[in-house]
Structure formats: C-alpha cells, structure tokens
Amino acid sequence: RRGEMAKATQLINNEVFRAFATYAAIVLLKMMLMSLITAYFRLTRKAFVNPEDTASFGKGESAKKYLRTDPDVERARRGHLNDLENIVPFVGIGLLYALSGPELSSALLHFRIFTGARIFHTFAYLIPLPQPGRGLSWAVGYAVTFSMAYNVLKAAWLL
C-alpha cells in the first residue's frame, strides 16, 4: 500500500495513523502539562501578572508585591512557547504524513524520535541542562518535522 492515500473510513485500521494518533496525543499531553508546570511555579513563587490573581494574598499595596516576574516561571513559559512553536506543526504535518502512505517503520521512526526529542527538550529546559543539549533536542525535532514535510511533498507532488 505504499504511496496510496488512506481513506477516512480506513483510518482506524491504519497502523501508521494509529501510531501518529498515539505519539501526537503524547506530545500534546506533554504540552498541556507545561501549563500546569507554569501554574505550579506561579503559585509556589507567588509571581503573577494579573492583579486579580493576587487577591488571595491581600489588597492594595500588600498584593502589588506579587505582581512580578520570576525566573522559574519565565523558564517554564519559554518551554511551553517552544512546545507551541514545534508541536503544533508536528501535529499538522504529521497528520498529512500519516495520510501520505509511508512505511510503518519509517513513520514510527519519525514519530518516536520527535516525541523523545520533545520530552528531552522539556527536561533540558526545566532542569536546566547545559547547552548544547536543549538546542540539539530542538534541532532533532525540527529536522524530523521537516523530513515528514519533505515526504508529504514528495508523495503529493512526486518530487
């Protein structure tokens, strides 16, 4: 079936699509977890950006001291933003890739490498690990997404 586009009714039985759905769900859940991590750091560091978020810590001037930035909160936010910049394209391109009829082994390699790279990237961001670890994990994930995009274009336009 290589090179044959999957039909919508066959998706549930398509191993490549099921693999894509699995790994897309993993990285999307990981991205959602970054919201909780950011909230955790905001609460434990008492660092908020909206005045209404400080209401439980007092009123007026006593609450204003909690309107501040914190390095841990900002690091978690940057990690989350990086997820948005990389996981969203992976999901879109990965869906097109899964529908383009790749070999299961090739698809699994793409999906697993991307997922591993993004999980490592999160640990590298939050711990933080020294560079070039975070940069390399970003580059690996980006290259995987680019590879899938190339394969989609190759299948669709016979490049």
Contacts in CASP RR format, 6 or more apart in sequence:
PFRMAT RR
TARGET T0000
AUTHOR 0000-0000-0000
METHOD contacts of the structure
MODEL  1
RRGEMAKATQLINNEVFRAFATYAAIVLLKMMLMSLITAYFRLTRKAFVN
PEDTASFGKGESAKKYLRTDPDVERARRGHLNDLENIVPFVGIGLLYALS
GPELSSALLHFRIFTGARIFHTFAYLIPLPQPGRGLSWAVGYAVTFSMAY
NVLKAAWLL
1 101 0 8 1.000
2 101 0 8 1.000
2 102 0 8 1.000
2 103 0 8 1.000
3 100 0 8 1.000
3 101 0 8 1.000
3 102 0 8 1.000
3 155 0 8 1.000
4 101 0 8 1.000
5 99 0 8 1.000
5 100 0 8 1.000
5 101 0 8 1.000
6 14 0 8 1.000
6 16 0 8 1.000
6 17 0 8 1.000
6 98 0 8 1.000
6 99 0 8 1.000
6 101 0 8 1.000
11 17 0 8 1.000
12 18 0 8 1.000
14 98 0 8 1.000
15 104 0 8 1.000
16 98 0 8 1.000
16 101 0 8 1.000
16 102 0 8 1.000
16 104 0 8 1.000
16 107 0 8 1.000
17 98 0 8 1.000
17 99 0 8 1.000
19 98 0 8 1.000
19 104 0 8 1.000
19 107 0 8 1.000
19 108 0 8 1.000
19 111 0 8 1.000
20 94 0 8 1.000
20 95 0 8 1.000
20 97 0 8 1.000
20 98 0 8 1.000
20 107 0 8 1.000
20 111 0 8 1.000
22 111 0 8 1.000
23 111 0 8 1.000
23 112 0 8 1.000
23 114 0 8 1.000
23 115 0 8 1.000
24 90 0 8 1.000
24 91 0 8 1.000
24 94 0 8 1.000
24 95 0 8 1.000
24 111 0 8 1.000
26 115 0 8 1.000
27 83 0 8 1.000
27 87 0 8 1.000
27 90 0 8 1.000
27 91 0 8 1.000
27 114 0 8 1.000
27 115 0 8 1.000
27 118 0 8 1.000
28 87 0 8 1.000
28 91 0 8 1.000
30 83 0 8 1.000
30 87 0 8 1.000
30 118 0 8 1.000
30 119 0 8 1.000
30 122 0 8 1.000
31 80 0 8 1.000
31 83 0 8 1.000
31 84 0 8 1.000
31 87 0 8 1.000
34 76 0 8 1.000
34 79 0 8 1.000
34 80 0 8 1.000
34 83 0 8 1.000
34 122 0 8 1.000
35 80 0 8 1.000
37 76 0 8 1.000
37 80 0 8 1.000
37 126 0 8 1.000
38 73 0 8 1.000
38 76 0 8 1.000
38 77 0 8 1.000
38 80 0 8 1.000
41 47 0 8 1.000
41 70 0 8 1.000
41 72 0 8 1.000
41 73 0 8 1.000
41 76 0 8 1.000
42 48 0 8 1.000
42 53 0 8 1.000
42 70 0 8 1.000
42 73 0 8 1.000
45 70 0 8 1.000
45 72 0 8 1.000
45 73 0 8 1.000
46 57 0 8 1.000
46 66 0 8 1.000
47 66 0 8 1.000
47 68 0 8 1.000
47 69 0 8 1.000
47 70 0 8 1.000
47 73 0 8 1.000
48 54 0 8 1.000
48 66 0 8 1.000
48 67 0 8 1.000
48 68 0 8 1.000
49 67 0 8 1.000
49 69 0 8 1.000
50 67 0 8 1.000
51 63 0 8 1.000
51 67 0 8 1.000
53 66 0 8 1.000
54 63 0 8 1.000
54 64 0 8 1.000
54 66 0 8 1.000
54 67 0 8 1.000
55 63 0 8 1.000
57 63 0 8 1.000
57 66 0 8 1.000
75 125 0 8 1.000
75 126 0 8 1.000
75 128 0 8 1.000
76 125 0 8 1.000
76 126 0 8 1.000
78 125 0 8 1.000
79 121 0 8 1.000
79 122 0 8 1.000
79 125 0 8 1.000
79 126 0 8 1.000
82 121 0 8 1.000
82 125 0 8 1.000
82 138 0 8 1.000
83 118 0 8 1.000
83 122 0 8 1.000
86 118 0 8 1.000
86 138 0 8 1.000
86 141 0 8 1.000
86 142 0 8 1.000
86 145 0 8 1.000
87 118 0 8 1.000
89 145 0 8 1.000
90 114 0 8 1.000
90 141 0 8 1.000
90 144 0 8 1.000
90 145 0 8 1.000
90 148 0 8 1.000
93 145 0 8 1.000
93 148 0 8 1.000
93 149 0 8 1.000
93 152 0 8 1.000
94 110 0 8 1.000
94 111 0 8 1.000
94 145 0 8 1.000
94 148 0 8 1.000
94 152 0 8 1.000
96 148 0 8 1.000
96 149 0 8 1.000
96 152 0 8 1.000
97 107 0 8 1.000
97 110 0 8 1.000
97 148 0 8 1.000
97 149 0 8 1.000
97 151 0 8 1.000
97 152 0 8 1.000
98 107 0 8 1.000
100 151 0 8 1.000
100 152 0 8 1.000
100 155 0 8 1.000
100 156 0 8 1.000
101 155 0 8 1.000
102 110 0 8 1.000
102 151 0 8 1.000
102 155 0 8 1.000
106 151 0 8 1.000
110 144 0 8 1.000
110 147 0 8 1.000
110 148 0 8 1.000
113 140 0 8 1.000
113 141 0 8 1.000
113 144 0 8 1.000
114 140 0 8 1.000
114 141 0 8 1.000
114 144 0 8 1.000
114 145 0 8 1.000
116 137 0 8 1.000
117 137 0 8 1.000
117 138 0 8 1.000
117 140 0 8 1.000
117 141 0 8 1.000
117 144 0 8 1.000
118 137 0 8 1.000
118 141 0 8 1.000
120 133 0 8 1.000
120 137 0 8 1.000
121 134 0 8 1.000
121 135 0 8 1.000
121 137 0 8 1.000
121 138 0 8 1.000
123 129 0 8 1.000
124 133 0 8 1.000
124 134 0 8 1.000
124 135 0 8 1.000
124 137 0 8 1.000
125 134 0 8 1.000
128 134 0 8 1.000
150 159 0 8 1.000
153 159 0 8 1.000
END
